[in-house]
Amino acid sequence: MLKRPPYSMVVTYVENPQQLIMQVVESARVTPLLVECMEVPFFVDDEEFEFDDELARQLGVAMLNVIAEGRPEVKKRLNVTQHPID
């Protein structure tokens, strides 16, 4: 099996065409660029967490909220539940 390096994901909204673009980059290559960038920590509830549907939903909402802060056209289209769904 081929061993791959750790990856990071960059998510960008573009206006034309209106879409989210996900770009995968080796973490080691992007690390120097992140020194002066804003961090948005995403905490999990406990040490025994799983990457389940709810965690994925919350992560997606968090990413959209961050993108929307700099993009009014995205902010006006947000129609998501901001808190965990029980």
ChimeraX attribute file (.defattr): number of C-alpha atoms within 10 A of each C-alpha:
attribute: neighborCount
match mode: 1-to-1
recipient: residues
	/A:1	3
	/A:2	4
	/A:3	5
	/A:4	7
	/A:5	10
	/A:6	9
	/A:7	12
	/A:8	14
	/A:9	12
	/A:10	10
	/A:11	13
	/A:12	13
	/A:13	16
	/A:14	11
	/A:15	10
	/A:16	6
	/A:17	7
	/A:18	10
	/A:19	10
	/A:20	13
	/A:21	10
	/A:22	11
	/A:23	10
	/A:24	10
	/A:25	14
	/A:26	13
	/A:27	13
	/A:28	12
	/A:29	10
	/A:30	14
	/A:31	10
	/A:32	9
	/A:33	9
	/A:34	9
	/A:35	9
	/A:36	7
	/A:37	7
	/A:38	7
	/A:39	8
	/A:40	9
	/A:41	7
	/A:42	11
	/A:43	8
	/A:44	13
	/A:45	9
	/A:46	7
	/A:47	6
	/A:48	6
	/A:49	9
	/A:50	12
	/A:51	8
	/A:52	8
	/A:53	9
	/A:54	13
	/A:55	17
	/A:56	12
	/A:57	17
	/A:58	19
	/A:59	15
	/A:60	12
	/A:61	18
	/A:62	16
	/A:63	15
	/A:64	20
	/A:65	17
	/A:66	12
	/A:67	17
	/A:68	17
	/A:69	11
	/A:70	10
	/A:71	15
	/A:72	10
	/A:73	12
	/A:74	16
	/A:75	15
	/A:76	9
	/A:77	9
	/A:78	12
	/A:79	8
	/A:80	12
	/A:81	10
	/A:82	11
	/A:83	9
	/A:84	9
	/A:85	8
	/A:86	4
